[in-house]
Each structure stands twice: as C-alpha cells, then as structure tokens.
Amino acid sequence: MKVKNLFAKVLLGLTLAASFVIFANAPTVASGVRDYNSNAIIYGGSYSVTELTNQLNKGTGHPNQSAAQLKDLFAKNGIYTKDFGQLKNGVVTKSGNVIVGGKVVATGVTTMGREYMAGSTKDTRFSYPIYLRHPSVSFRSNSLEAFVSMNYDGSYAYAVLKPCGNIVKGPGVKAKPVTYKAYALKWIDANGNGKWDKDENVRQANVPFTIKGNGVGTTVRTDSNGYAYFKNLKPGTYTITETVPAGYKSTTGSVKTLSVSKDNQGVTFGNQKIEAPKYKLIVRKFEDINGNTKKDQGENFLAGWQYTVSGPNGFSKTITTGNDGSATLTDLVAGSYTVSEILKPDWKVTNGQTRTFNLNTTTEQWFGNQKIIKPEKVSLTVRKFNDLDGDKVQDSNEGMLSGWSFNVVGPNGFSKTITTGSNGTASLTNLVPGTYTATEILKSGWTNTTGLTVTQNVTKEAKTQTFTFGNKENEKPKPGKVSLSVRKFNDLDGDKVQDSNEGMLSGWSFDVVGPNGFSKTITTGADGTASLNDLEPGTYTITEVLKEGWVNTTGITLTHEIKKEDKTFSFIFGNQEIVTPPTPVTPEVPSVVEQGKGEPLPTSGPVEAAAGAMGTVAIGGASFGWLKSKKTLLSALKKIK
C-alpha cells in the first residue's frame, strides 16, 4: 500500500510538473492548462469570454470565490463584463512582458494571486487576501495564455490569465474608466399636452442639445430620428438643455436632469409649433387712363394681370387678377413681402412696377397702368430702273435693277441701308410719319439719271411713298479704245478733298481736247458726272467752264495721259461757292499789320472783310482766300487799284 501510495505521489508530481514546467523541447506557451490551487483567483481559470463572464456573474462555487467577491475584485481594478467584447488573445511572460499578435504591448507588469509567496506584497484595498508580485515569483512556465484589454488610445489596460483568472496590471497604467452613452429625444407635441401620445410620431432633426456635468460641456444636434446622443459619460448627474427652434415652444420644459448609471439612459423633449397670426394681401389692378397714378371715375379694373409675390421663409407665388381686377392671398404670416407686376406689351406702369412692404394686417396694393397709344405707321418703297435712254422716265422696255443699295434717313435719327431685291425694289415698313431722304450708293460704270438723292414727306394720310431712281450703264470702250469721266463735287471747306458731307454738282460744263484734234464739251448730269467713251489713247486736257459766284479749288484745268492698258481715267474737280458781302467801298488803310501781331485787321468800315462759311474774303469786289499776312493784303489792294 505504501508503495502504491508512493507511486501515486510520484505520478502526481510528474503530472503537475508536466503542466507547469517547460522542458527544452516543449512549446513556449503552456496552453490549455487549468490551475486548481489556492493561488488562483478563479479556480480552474477561464478559456472563453463567455466562461469568464459566467464566473463573474455566478461565482465558481469554490470557497471565497462568490460572484459578489469576484465582481468586487475585478471592479476595483476597472474590469467590467460589459467591456469583455473587446478582449484580445495574448500571452504574459515570466519576464513581465505582455504580448498581443507578436507585439509587446506592456513590460514590467504585476500579477495578482490569493497566496503569499516570497517577493509578494499585500493589496490593502481588499478585506480578503490578495497579493501582488512580479510574474517570475509565481510563474512555473515561461509564459501563460491571457485575455488582454487595450485602452481606446491603443495603450495597455489589463490582462486576465486564462489558466487561473489572475489579473495582470501594468505599472502606472490605469484601466479605462467606466463610461456610458445617453440621449435626448425630440418629438413634436402636436396637441401641446406635454405628453408623447401614440399619434405623435414626428421627430425633429437638427435641434441643439447641450449637456453639462462631471467635467462635460458639449452641444449635439438631433439626427433624422430626433435623437441627440452623448457618449463617454462618467456615472453621475447631468443637465441637458434644449435650444428651442424658432417658431416652436417647449411643452415639457427645455431643461432636464439625467442621472447616468448605465448605457442608453435618456430624456425626452416635446415642442409645439407656434401658430403665427395670419393676414390677407389684396392686389388691385386698374387702367390709369390719365396717368395720374390714381383710380379715377371711369377708369376700369383690369383682369388677367399677373403678379409674383415673395415673402418670409422662402414664400413665393404668382397670382392673377380676376374679373374684378383683384387677386387675393390669405393665411400669410407677418413679415416683409415684395409684389412685382409682370408687365404686358403696349402698357406702361404709372405708380411703380414693384412694391416691398411689411405685412402685419390686411393690406391692399393698387397698381395702375396706362395703355401706350402708338402713332400710325407708314412705309416707303425705293424703285430702281434701268434708264436705257437716259430720259429720267421708265419706258416699257426698261426693266428693274436688283442689288442696288440706298441710305435712308428720317425722323428721330432714323437711319438704315436697304438693297433692291430681284424685282428692283426695297421697302421699309412700320415707320413713323415724317420726311425721309433716300440716297443712292452709285455703282462704278453707271450714271444716275434722276438724281442721287430723293426727299419726300411720308404722311399718315398717304401711308406710303415711292422713291424712284433711274440709272444708265456707261458705254464700254471698244477694243483698243479708252474712256474718261469727269466728277464735280461741292468743296464746302475748300480743302480740295471730297468729304462725306460734300455732294455732287450737276450742270457744270467742261471742254475736252485730246489726240488728233479731238475736242468736245460735256456737262455733268444729276449725279455730278459726265463721261466720254470710245476715245483714242493719249493725253487729254479737261478745262472747267467756271460759273459766276464760284471758285475752283482743285485746279481749273487737269491733264492726264490715258494709256490703252489703263482703259479709263476720272478727272475730279472741286468748286467752292463764294459768299458775296454787301456792296464794297474802296478801302482806306491807315496801317497794315500782320494778323495776330499788333492791332487786328479791321472787319468793318473802310475795309469790308467778309469771312463766310467757305473761308473766303471779298475786298472791293474781288474775292480772295483768307488773308494771312500784310504782304497778302497789300497784293490784294494793288489788284483792286
């Protein structure tokens, strides 16, 4: 029997040694062992979160391991079953390191146990024996499996050894404090009774709630479901205050106190919409016949006029006047409104098109409009014909000319260029009555026979007028022959250049001489030109037959050689009309000075100096250009003598 007992003891010793001692070829971690000795905080340990949770909630059934004692021991170390969901698998080494996923997360840790061992100190927080020591004091293996908890910031919190349930604390590392989540719920209290009735299922979003207490002071807005959540709250009492939205009133009180001791505790707040007083807006529309901005007797209301109305809270609506000339909006809240009329064609406003006003009672806005009376319109037509025989009259064999342009000017600054179409006409309609002038844009190789400019009064009685222009195409020179033309313009400013305001002169004669004794006199027509065709190439001299009361500005005789390859040449003559002064007398000149030095030249009396629009001076019946010096004046006086 003793042998058997001795053998049993040896066998038991070898079994325990196999459980806690790591041999040279054994795994590094003692896996799956359970510690049933008196040093274990949880007899037999725990290898799953569920098992650990059950042991803390129910106890192990072992002496001094009741649920109350285990919860007390774990809670004083900041360990709660509600946080077990975030536990990780790791190991604690005999050297004092905690390893998770191959990474050391803590060093120099301290383990707890129920038995005193050399190198242990008593934890005085407990009325029952609990001792603290380095893992090397109590570990028989190089490392043991453990549940490891990490703080929110990733730092180490604590570990629980799986074989024995002993707690492993890190030096100077505090366990995560206990925090909870709470809420404020916001609903619409439609009947305002301060109670959340079954039919009141409308939640209010984006409502600010402020929570204060225990070092917390923050504001959170409700989500689409009406909840404002407050997180990471320590156990204790908090004050939650609602910022009541505009247009609502609180029916449950806007400040409430909440005692937080567990998750998802909260308070509810009810609000009732404030019904603002409602007002009426009436828009009235009348025909303001006399335009005095007021509705007078005999001025009717107008139907079918539209108005856009905008107001508070994004209000916008279009209304239309009825048969009585009015349009009405009801149930409007107080505030600033703008009414704008949509103006109809052929009408003008007489008392403003847009009104902005403050609505705080029933309000009427009157709008007056006056009908725009348009003047009767007239039209004109330009006709362009081919005056083959140049007699200024369209004969039956003389057709119309297309593609000819005319500048038309008229009342109120009217100006437009029109071009004849395929039928040789061009028209303007919708014109105001008045005097219109049409000026032909002459084409090269053509001669106007009826006048380049036609002016007519287009009356509302006549309604329309026709402007007729005839043109004759110049004869083309025969092969080997040349042609010439003479252009005569009114040189108003005497600068020898035809400006845009200087027209052509008709009825002026020119003597033409050329090769082989050629001689002929030609006269400018209505367009101020005269032409000769089928001439022999050579040198031609054109001499103007000067008219009385005019002075030539470009030279009275012009000569030019017209070569066969040139084919044609145009001789341009400018003339300025002389302004005739009153009957002149013989001048008496006491002294003569240069203009601009000393005394100025006399402009009346003995010397009659008349400066006309053309810039000429007539002295003693003779006409001179502007006398710019004493020498010029003396020369002029000698000519008079």
C-alpha positions in Angstrom: 0.0 0.0 0.0 2.8 2.4 0.8 4.5 1.5 -2.5 1.3 2.2 -4.3 0.9 5.5 -2.4 4.4 6.4 -3.1 4.0 5.6 -6.8 0.8 7.6 -6.9 2.6 10.6 -5.4 5.4 10.4 -7.9 3.0 10.1 -10.8 1.0 13.1 -9.5 4.2 15.1 -9.1 5.3 14.3 -12.7 1.8 15.3 -14.0 1.9 18.7 -12.3 5.4 19.2 -13.5 4.3 18.5 -17.0 1.6 21.1 -16.5 3.8 24.0 -15.3 7.3 23.3 -16.3 8.6 23.9 -19.9 11.2 21.4 -21.0 13.8 22.2 -23.6 11.7 20.7 -26.4 8.3 21.8 -25.1 6.2 24.7 -26.6 6.9 28.2 -25.3 3.4 28.8 -24.0 1.6 26.5 -21.6 -1.6 26.0 -23.4 -4.9 24.7 -22.1 -3.8 24.1 -18.5 -6.1 24.9 -15.6 -4.8 25.9 -12.2 -6.9 24.5 -9.3 -4.6 25.5 -6.5 -5.4 28.1 -3.8 -3.4 30.9 -5.5 -6.0 31.0 -8.4 -8.3 34.0 -8.3 -10.7 31.9 -10.4 -10.5 28.3 -9.5 -9.7 26.3 -12.7 -9.4 29.6 -14.8 -11.4 30.6 -18.0 -10.7 29.9 -21.6 -13.5 31.8 -23.2 -15.2 35.2 -22.7 -18.5 33.5 -22.1 -17.0 31.3 -19.4 -15.2 34.3 -17.8 -18.5 36.3 -17.8 -20.5 33.5 -16.3 -17.9 33.0 -13.5 -18.0 36.7 -12.6 -21.8 36.8 -12.7 -22.4 33.5 -10.8 -19.2 32.6 -9.0 -17.1 29.5 -9.3 -18.7 27.5 -6.4 -15.3 27.4 -4.7 -14.9 28.9 -1.2 -14.2 32.6 -1.3 -15.0 32.9 -5.0 -18.6 34.1 -4.9 -20.0 36.3 -7.7 -20.0 39.3 -5.3 -16.4 38.9 -4.3 -15.2 38.3 -7.9 -17.1 41.4 -9.2 -15.7 43.5 -6.3 -12.1 42.3 -7.0 -12.4 42.9 -10.8 -14.3 46.3 -10.5 -11.7 47.7 -8.2 -9.2 47.0 -11.0 -11.5 48.7 -13.6 -12.7 45.5 -15.2 -16.3 45.1 -16.1 -18.1 42.4 -18.1 -19.7 45.0 -20.4 -16.2 45.6 -21.9 -15.3 41.9 -22.4 -16.3 42.2 -26.1 -13.1 44.0 -26.9 -10.8 41.5 -25.2 -7.9 40.1 -27.3 -5.9 36.9 -27.0 -2.3 37.2 -25.8 0.4 35.9 -23.5 2.1 37.1 -20.4 5.7 36.1 -20.0 7.6 35.1 -16.8 9.9 38.1 -17.6 7.0 40.5 -17.2 6.0 41.3 -20.8 2.5 41.2 -22.3 2.4 40.2 -26.0 -0.5 40.5 -28.4 -0.2 39.4 -32.0 3.5 39.1 -31.7 3.9 42.6 -30.4 4.9 43.6 -26.9 2.2 45.9 -25.5 3.4 46.1 -21.9 6.5 45.4 -19.8 7.3 45.1 -16.1 3.7 44.1 -15.3 2.5 42.9 -11.9 0.3 39.8 -11.3 -2.2 39.1 -8.5 -2.9 36.0 -6.6 -4.5 34.7 -3.4 -1.4 33.1 -1.8 1.5 34.8 -0.3 4.9 33.9 -1.9 8.3 35.3 -1.2 8.6 38.6 -3.0 4.9 39.4 -2.8 3.1 42.4 -1.2 -0.4 42.6 0.1 -3.1 44.6 -1.8 -4.7 46.6 1.1 -7.8 47.6 -1.0 -9.4 44.3 -0.2 -10.6 42.7 3.1 -9.6 39.3 1.9 -6.1 38.2 1.0 -4.8 39.4 -2.4 -1.1 39.7 -3.1 0.9 41.5 -5.8 4.3 40.3 -7.3 6.3 40.1 -10.5 5.4 37.1 -12.8 8.8 35.5 -12.1 7.7 34.9 -8.5 4.6 32.8 -9.3 5.1 31.6 -12.9 6.2 28.0 -13.2 6.1 28.3 -17.1 7.9 30.8 -19.2 4.5 32.2 -20.3 0.8 31.8 -19.9 -2.2 32.5 -22.1 -4.2 35.5 -21.2 -7.2 37.7 -22.2 -5.7 41.2 -22.9 -7.6 44.5 -22.8 -6.4 47.7 -24.6 -7.4 51.3 -23.9 -9.1 53.4 -26.6 -5.8 55.1 -27.3 -4.1 51.8 -28.0 -2.3 51.5 -24.7 -2.3 48.5 -22.4 -5.1 48.3 -19.8 -5.0 44.9 -18.1 -4.8 41.1 -18.7 -6.5 38.1 -17.1 -4.5 34.8 -17.1 -6.6 32.1 -18.7 -5.3 29.1 -16.5 -6.1 30.8 -13.2 -8.1 34.1 -13.7 -5.3 36.1 -12.0 -5.3 39.8 -13.0 -2.1 41.3 -14.6 -1.7 45.0 -14.2 0.7 47.3 -16.0 2.8 49.6 -13.8 1.4 53.2 -13.8 -1.3 52.3 -16.4 -4.8 53.0 -15.3 -7.6 50.9 -16.5 -10.1 52.5 -18.9 -12.7 54.5 -16.8 -16.3 53.4 -16.9 -18.3 55.5 -19.4 -21.8 55.3 -20.7 -23.9 56.6 -23.6 -27.1 58.7 -23.0 -29.6 60.5 -25.3 -32.1 63.3 -25.7 -35.1 62.6 -27.8 -37.1 65.4 -29.6 -40.7 65.0 -30.8 -43.5 67.3 -32.0 -46.1 67.7 -29.3 -48.9 68.4 -31.8 -51.7 68.9 -29.1 -49.4 70.6 -26.7 -50.3 68.4 -23.7 -46.7 67.8 -22.7 -47.1 64.0 -23.3 -45.8 61.8 -26.0 -49.1 60.5 -27.4 -49.2 57.5 -29.7 -50.2 59.5 -32.8 -47.4 62.0 -32.3 -44.7 60.2 -34.3 -43.0 63.2 -35.9 -39.4 63.6 -34.7 -37.5 66.9 -35.0 -34.0 66.9 -36.5 -31.1 69.4 -36.2 -32.2 70.6 -32.7 -29.3 71.6 -30.5 -29.0 70.0 -27.0 -26.3 71.0 -24.5 -25.2 68.6 -21.8 -23.2 69.7 -18.7 -21.8 68.0 -15.6 -18.9 66.0 -14.4 -16.5 68.0 -16.5 -18.6 67.6 -19.6 -19.9 70.6 -21.6 -20.8 69.9 -25.2 -23.6 70.5 -27.7 -25.0 67.8 -30.0 -27.8 68.2 -32.6 -30.6 65.6 -33.1 -30.4 63.3 -36.1 -33.1 62.5 -38.6 -34.8 60.2 -36.0 -34.9 63.0 -33.4 -32.0 61.6 -31.2 -29.1 63.5 -29.8 -26.5 61.1 -28.4 -24.0 61.9 -25.7 -21.0 59.5 -25.4 -18.3 58.7 -22.9 -20.2 59.9 -19.9 -19.0 59.0 -16.5 -21.6 57.9 -13.9 -23.2 60.9 -12.4 -25.8 63.6 -12.8 -26.0 65.8 -15.9 -28.1 68.8 -17.0 -29.5 68.6 -20.6 -30.7 71.9 -22.1 -32.7 72.2 -25.4 -32.3 75.2 -27.7 -35.9 75.6 -28.8 -36.1 76.2 -32.5 -37.7 79.4 -33.8 -41.4 79.1 -34.4 -41.8 76.4 -31.6 -42.5 76.4 -27.9 -41.5 73.8 -25.3 -44.3 71.8 -23.8 -42.1 69.6 -21.5 -39.6 72.1 -20.3 -36.3 72.9 -22.1 -34.0 71.9 -19.2 -33.9 68.4 -17.7 -31.7 66.5 -15.3 -30.4 63.0 -16.1 -28.7 60.6 -13.7 -26.4 58.3 -15.7 -25.5 54.9 -14.3 -25.8 52.7 -17.3 -26.0 52.8 -21.1 -28.8 54.3 -23.1 -30.5 56.3 -20.5 -32.2 59.4 -21.8 -34.8 62.2 -21.5 -37.5 63.3 -24.0 -38.5 66.8 -25.0 -41.7 67.9 -26.6 -42.3 71.0 -28.7 -45.4 72.5 -30.2 -45.4 74.7 -33.4 -46.4 78.2 -32.7 -49.2 79.3 -35.0 -48.4 82.8 -36.1 -51.2 85.2 -36.8 -52.3 85.1 -40.5 -53.0 88.1 -42.7 -54.5 88.8 -46.1 -53.0 90.6 -49.1 -55.1 92.0 -51.9 -53.7 93.2 -55.2 -55.9 95.5 -57.3 -55.3 96.4 -61.0 -56.8 99.4 -62.8 -56.4 101.2 -66.1 -54.9 104.6 -65.3 -56.2 106.3 -68.4 -54.9 109.8 -67.5 -51.7 108.5 -65.9 -52.1 110.4 -62.6 -51.3 107.2 -60.6 -54.8 107.2 -59.0 -58.0 105.4 -60.0 -60.5 108.0 -61.1 -64.1 107.7 -62.0 -64.5 106.0 -65.4 -61.2 104.1 -65.1 -62.0 100.3 -65.0 -60.4 97.4 -63.2 -58.2 95.1 -65.4 -58.4 91.3 -65.3 -55.8 88.8 -66.3 -52.7 90.6 -64.9 -50.1 88.5 -63.2 -48.0 89.4 -60.1 -45.2 87.5 -58.4 -45.3 87.6 -54.5 -42.3 86.7 -52.4 -42.1 86.8 -48.6 -40.7 85.2 -45.4 -39.4 81.7 -45.2 -39.0 81.4 -48.9 -42.6 82.1 -49.7 -43.2 82.6 -53.5 -46.3 82.6 -55.5 -47.8 84.0 -58.8 -51.3 85.4 -58.7 -53.7 86.7 -61.4 -56.3 89.3 -61.2 -59.9 88.2 -61.8 -62.8 90.0 -63.5 -63.0 92.5 -60.6 -59.3 93.4 -61.2 -58.2 91.9 -57.9 -56.1 88.9 -56.7 -56.0 87.8 -53.0 -53.7 85.7 -50.9 -54.7 84.6 -47.4 -53.1 82.9 -44.4 -49.9 84.9 -44.8 -47.5 85.3 -41.9 -46.3 88.7 -40.9 -43.1 89.9 -42.5 -41.6 91.7 -45.5 -43.2 91.0 -48.8 -42.4 92.1 -52.4 -45.1 92.2 -55.1 -43.9 92.6 -58.8 -46.1 93.1 -61.8 -45.5 91.1 -65.0 -45.8 94.0 -67.5 -47.8 93.3 -70.6 -46.7 94.7 -74.1 -48.1 98.1 -75.1 -48.7 99.1 -71.5 -46.6 101.3 -69.1 -46.8 101.5 -65.3 -47.9 104.7 -63.7 -47.3 104.1 -60.0 -44.5 101.6 -59.8 -44.0 98.0 -61.0 -42.6 96.6 -57.8 -43.6 97.2 -54.1 -41.9 96.0 -50.9 -43.8 96.4 -47.7 -44.2 95.0 -44.2 -47.4 92.9 -43.8 -48.8 92.9 -40.3 -52.5 93.5 -41.2 -54.8 93.0 -44.1 -53.1 95.1 -46.9 -54.2 96.3 -50.4 -51.7 97.1 -53.1 -53.0 99.1 -56.1 -51.3 99.0 -59.4 -52.1 101.4 -62.3 -51.2 101.0 -65.9 -51.7 103.2 -68.9 -52.2 102.0 -72.5 -49.4 103.1 -74.8 -51.0 104.7 -77.9 -48.7 104.1 -80.8 -48.6 106.5 -83.7 -49.9 105.4 -87.0 -47.2 103.8 -89.1 -46.2 104.5 -92.7 -44.0 102.8 -95.3 -41.8 103.7 -98.2 -40.5 101.9 -101.3 -37.4 102.5 -103.4 -37.7 101.6 -107.1 -34.6 101.2 -109.2 -34.9 101.0 -113.0 -32.5 100.8 -116.0 -32.9 104.1 -117.8 -31.5 102.8 -121.1 -32.1 106.1 -123.0 -31.3 108.3 -120.0 -34.5 110.3 -120.3 -35.3 110.0 -116.5 -38.5 108.2 -117.3 -39.0 104.4 -117.1 -40.2 103.2 -120.5 -41.9 99.9 -121.2 -38.6 98.3 -122.4 -36.7 99.5 -119.3 -36.6 96.8 -116.6 -35.8 96.9 -112.9 -32.3 96.7 -111.3 -31.5 94.5 -108.3 -28.6 94.7 -105.8 -28.6 98.5 -105.6 -28.2 99.9 -102.1 -29.7 103.1 -100.7 -29.1 105.0 -97.4 -32.4 106.1 -95.9 -32.6 108.7 -93.1 -35.7 110.0 -91.4 -37.3 111.4 -88.2 -35.8 110.8 -84.7 -32.4 109.9 -86.0 -33.7 107.0 -88.2 -31.0 105.6 -90.5 -30.9 102.4 -92.4 -29.4 100.9 -95.6 -31.6 98.9 -97.9 -30.9 97.0 -101.1 -33.2 96.3 -104.0 -34.3 92.7 -104.5 -34.9 90.7 -107.6 -37.9 92.9 -108.5 -35.7 96.0 -108.3 -37.5 97.4 -105.2 -36.7 97.7 -101.5 -39.2 98.6 -98.8 -39.3 99.9 -95.2 -42.4 99.5 -93.1 -43.6 100.4 -89.6 -42.1 103.9 -89.9 -43.3 107.0 -88.1 -44.7 109.7 -90.4 -42.2 112.4 -91.5 -39.7 113.5 -94.0 -37.4 110.7 -95.4 -34.4 111.1 -97.7 -33.1 108.2 -99.8 -29.5 108.5 -101.3 -28.3 106.0 -103.9 -24.9 104.4 -103.5 -23.7 104.8 -107.1 -22.0 101.8 -108.7 -18.9 102.1 -110.9 -19.7 102.1 -114.6 -23.2 103.6 -114.2 -24.6 107.2 -114.4 -27.6 108.3 -112.3 -30.2 110.0 -114.5 -32.8 111.0 -111.9 -30.7 112.4 -109.0 -28.7 110.6 -106.4 -30.9 111.8 -103.5 -34.7 112.0 -103.3 -36.5 113.5 -100.3 -40.3 113.1 -99.7 -42.7 113.6 -96.8 -44.4 110.4 -95.9 -47.7 111.4 -94.2 -50.0 109.2 -92.2 -52.8 110.1 -94.6 -50.7 108.9 -97.6 -49.4 106.0 -95.6 -46.7 105.2 -98.2 -44.4 106.9 -100.7 -42.3 105.6 -103.6 -38.8 106.8 -104.3 -37.8 106.2 -107.9 -34.2 106.1 -109.2 -33.1 105.7 -112.8 -29.6 104.7 -113.8 -27.9 104.3 -117.2 -25.0 102.0 -117.7 -21.9 103.8 -119.2 -20.9 102.7 -122.7 -17.9 100.3 -122.5 -15.0 101.3 -124.7 -14.3 99.4 -127.8 -11.2 97.2 -128.0 -8.1 99.4 -128.1 -10.2 102.4 -127.0 -10.3 104.3 -123.7 -12.8 106.3 -121.8 -12.8 109.2 -119.3 -15.2 110.7 -116.8 -15.5 114.0 -115.0 -16.7 114.2 -111.4 -17.8 117.5 -110.0 -18.2 118.0 -106.2 -19.1 120.9 -103.9 -15.9 121.5 -101.9 -17.7 123.2 -99.0 -14.5 123.6 -96.8 -12.2 124.3 -99.8 -9.7 121.6 -98.8 -9.6 120.0 -102.4 -10.9 116.7 -100.9 -14.5 115.4 -101.2 -15.8 114.8 -97.6 -18.8 112.7 -96.7 -21.0 115.8 -96.4 -20.0 117.3 -99.7 -22.4 116.3 -102.5 -22.1 116.3 -106.3 -22.8 119.3 -108.6 -24.8 118.9 -111.8 -25.0 121.2 -114.8 -21.3 122.1 -115.0 -19.6 122.1 -118.4 -16.1 121.1 -119.3 -14.1 121.5 -122.6 -12.2 118.3 -123.5 -9.4 118.2 -126.0 -7.3 115.3 -127.0 -5.2 113.5 -129.7 -5.8 114.0 -133.4 -7.6 117.4 -132.8 -10.3 115.8 -130.6 -12.5 118.5 -128.9 -15.8 118.2 -127.2 -17.8 119.9 -124.4 -19.5 117.7 -121.8 -21.9 118.6 -118.9 -22.3 116.8 -115.6 -25.7 115.2 -115.0 -27.8 114.7 -112.0 -25.2 112.6 -110.3 -22.4 115.2 -110.9 -20.6 113.2 -113.5 -20.1 113.3 -117.3 -18.4 110.6 -119.5 -16.8 110.1 -122.9 -16.2 106.6 -124.4 -14.5 105.1 -127.4 -11.6 107.6 -127.3 -8.2 107.1 -128.7 -5.5 106.5 -126.1 -3.4 109.7 -125.5 -3.2 112.9 -123.5 -6.5 114.6 -122.6 -6.9 118.1 -121.1 -10.1 119.0 -119.3 -10.9 122.6 -118.7 -13.8 123.7 -116.4 -16.2 126.4 -117.6 -16.2 128.3 -114.3 -19.6 129.7 -113.2 -20.0 133.1 -111.6 -20.0 133.1 -107.8 -17.8 130.0 -107.6 -14.1 129.4 -107.2 -12.3 126.3 -108.3 -10.3 124.6 -105.5 -8.6 121.7 -107.4 -7.4 123.4 -110.5 -9.5 124.7 -113.4 -7.6 122.6 -115.9 -6.4 119.0 -115.5 -4.3 117.0 -118.0 -3.7 113.2 -117.9 -2.4 110.6 -120.4 -4.8 107.7 -120.7 -3.0 104.7 -121.9 -4.6 101.7 -123.7 -3.9 99.4 -120.7 -5.5 102.0 -118.3 -8.7 101.8 -120.3 -10.3 104.7 -118.3 -9.5 107.7 -116.1 -11.6 110.0 -113.8 -10.9 113.8 -113.7 -12.1 115.2 -110.3 -13.0 118.9 -110.0 -13.9 120.6 -106.7 -15.6 124.1 -106.5 -16.5 126.3 -103.6 -19.3 128.8 -103.7 -18.3 132.5 -102.9 -20.1 134.2 -100.1 -20.9 137.7 -101.5 -20.6 140.6 -99.0 -22.6 143.9 -99.0 -21.7 146.5 -101.7 -17.9 147.1 -101.2 -16.2 150.5 -101.0 -12.7 151.5 -101.8 -10.7 150.7 -98.7 -8.7 153.2 -96.8 -5.9 151.5 -95.0 -4.1 153.7 -92.4 -1.8 151.0 -91.4 -1.3 147.3 -92.1 0.0 144.8 -89.6 0.3 141.1 -89.7 -2.6 139.2 -88.3 -2.0 138.2 -84.8 0.6 141.0 -84.2 -0.3 144.5 -83.1 -3.8 145.7 -84.0 -6.1 143.2 -85.7 -7.3 143.7 -89.3 -10.5 145.8 -89.5 -13.6 143.7 -90.1 -15.9 146.6 -90.9 -15.8 150.2 -92.2 -13.4 151.1 -94.9 -12.3 147.6 -95.5 -15.1 145.1 -95.9 -13.7 141.7 -94.9 -16.4 139.1 -95.0 -15.4 135.7 -93.7 -18.1 133.2 -95.0 -18.6 129.6 -94.3 -16.2 128.9 -97.1 -13.4 130.8 -95.5 -13.1 133.5 -98.3 -12.8 137.3 -98.1 -14.2 139.8 -100.5 -12.5 143.2 -100.7 -13.5 145.9 -103.2 -15.5 143.4 -105.3 -12.6 141.0 -105.6 -12.6 137.6 -103.9 -9.5 136.2 -102.1 -8.7 133.3 -99.9 -8.0 134.0 -96.2 -5.6 136.9 -95.9 -3.0 135.6 -93.5 -0.3 138.4 -93.8 0.4 142.0 -94.6 2.1 141.1 -97.8 -1.0 139.2 -99.0 -3.3 142.1 -98.1 -1.1 144.7 -100.0 -1.0 142.5 -103.0 -4.8 142.3 -102.9 -5.1 146.1 -102.7 -2.9 146.6 -105.7 -5.2 144.3 -107.7 -8.2 146.5 -106.7 -6.4 149.7 -107.9 
